[in-house]
Amino acid sequence: MKTEQFQGLKLLFVLSIVFMHAGMPILGEGADLCSFFFVISGFFYKGETCVRYRDYMWNKISSMLPLQWLSVILAVVVLHLSVHWDIIPHLLLLQSYIPEKGFEFFNYNGVAWFLSSLMFCYALSPVVYKVILKIKDKKLFLILLFFIIWALCKFVSGEYATWFIYVSPVFRLVEYSIGVTLRQIANNSNRIFVKNIYANIIIICVYLLFLRYRVFGNTSAILHSLFYFLFLPEC
């Protein structure tokens, strides 16, 4: 399974996020759309050795941090933003770690919270991979992850809800773990992958149908995961 096969879907979701921020939602809200990227990032983690993992993390950090520094500097200079202590976690991509009421998660570079949480997932990838590798009934574990996401979205509320459900790297790690679990299920499957464009069209149509009618409320990560589970690895 190659990442190139998903470039069309990824482009669709990226454009949907852009249009959503422009006030023209196509597929859904931002939280729903971002879930797709965390799940697919976990799906394509292959399990790195210690040596390769160091190179893996260095490549991630060296590609993300300079762009974040540049975006923060441009935001301060061009938009004349005031510089406060919160610029430090933003420069280090640590803003999503701070569950503080009133903290500006989206300051300087509004979309960088995604990189912050994704970096957290990358850092814990070997641990997540090894734990899931040892689990015998991975499908049952997958159902447990679905339930955790549903329960959090259903019952977490109050002043920390935005951080815990939307920004939190811990919540997004659950979605990332869903992708890792799906990949391991796929690797153990005796059947072939569905790789043609028709499968991708089915995924998009079903996603649109379920999201429009909000069948599962805000727990759309479940939908993304089920698409991979049902259409890609035929278990």
FENSUL-V439323 format. One record per pair of residues at least 12 apart in sequence whose ideal C-beta (glycine too) atoms are under 6 Angstrom apart, sorted by the first residue. I is the first residue (numbers start at 1). J is the second residue. D is the distance in Angstrom with one decimal. If there is no record, write none. Layout:
i=(I | I)
j=(J | J)
d=(D | D)
//
This chain:
i=(1 | 3 | 9 | 13 | 13 | 16 | 17 | 28 | 31 | 32 | 35 | 35 | 35 | 35 | 36 | 38 | 38 | 38 | 39 | 39 | 39 | 39 | 39 | 42 | 42 | 42 | 43 | 43 | 43 | 45 | 45 | 47 | 53 | 60 | 64 | 68 | 68 | 71 | 72 | 72 | 72 | 72 | 75 | 86 | 90 | 93 | 93 | 93 | 95 | 95 | 96 | 96 | 96 | 96 | 96 | 99 | 99 | 101 | 105 | 113 | 117 | 117 | 120 | 121 | 121 | 128 | 128 | 129 | 132 | 132 | 132 | 138 | 138 | 138 | 142 | 145 | 145 | 145 | 146 | 148 | 149 | 149 | 149 | 150 | 153 | 153 | 175 | 178 | 182 | 182 | 185 | 186 | 189 | 189 | 191 | 193 | 194 | 194 | 199 | 203 | 203 | 210)
j=(193 | 44 | 200 | 33 | 36 | 33 | 33 | 211 | 166 | 220 | 175 | 220 | 221 | 224 | 224 | 172 | 175 | 176 | 175 | 178 | 179 | 224 | 225 | 176 | 179 | 180 | 179 | 182 | 183 | 125 | 180 | 129 | 126 | 122 | 115 | 93 | 112 | 109 | 90 | 91 | 108 | 109 | 108 | 104 | 108 | 115 | 116 | 119 | 113 | 116 | 113 | 116 | 117 | 167 | 169 | 160 | 163 | 159 | 167 | 167 | 169 | 172 | 169 | 173 | 176 | 177 | 180 | 180 | 180 | 181 | 184 | 181 | 184 | 185 | 181 | 174 | 177 | 178 | 222 | 174 | 174 | 219 | 221 | 219 | 218 | 219 | 221 | 225 | 228 | 229 | 233 | 233 | 233 | 235 | 234 | 232 | 231 | 232 | 231 | 227 | 231 | 223)
d=(5.9 | 5.6 | 5.9 | 5.4 | 5.1 | 5.5 | 5.1 | 4.6 | 5.2 | 4.0 | 5.4 | 5.5 | 3.8 | 5.7 | 4.9 | 5.0 | 4.0 | 4.9 | 5.3 | 5.4 | 4.3 | 4.8 | 5.7 | 4.0 | 2.5 | 4.2 | 3.8 | 5.5 | 4.9 | 5.1 | 5.7 | 4.6 | 5.7 | 5.2 | 5.3 | 5.8 | 5.6 | 4.3 | 5.8 | 5.9 | 4.5 | 6.0 | 4.6 | 6.0 | 4.9 | 5.6 | 4.5 | 5.5 | 5.9 | 5.3 | 4.8 | 3.9 | 4.6 | 4.8 | 5.2 | 5.7 | 4.9 | 5.2 | 5.1 | 5.1 | 4.1 | 4.3 | 3.5 | 5.4 | 4.1 | 5.4 | 5.5 | 5.9 | 5.5 | 5.3 | 5.9 | 5.6 | 5.9 | 5.2 | 5.1 | 5.8 | 5.9 | 5.1 | 5.1 | 5.6 | 5.8 | 5.5 | 5.5 | 5.0 | 5.0 | 4.9 | 4.7 | 4.6 | 4.8 | 5.9 | 5.8 | 3.4 | 4.7 | 5.0 | 4.2 | 5.6 | 5.6 | 5.9 | 5.0 | 4.6 | 5.8 | 5.4)
//
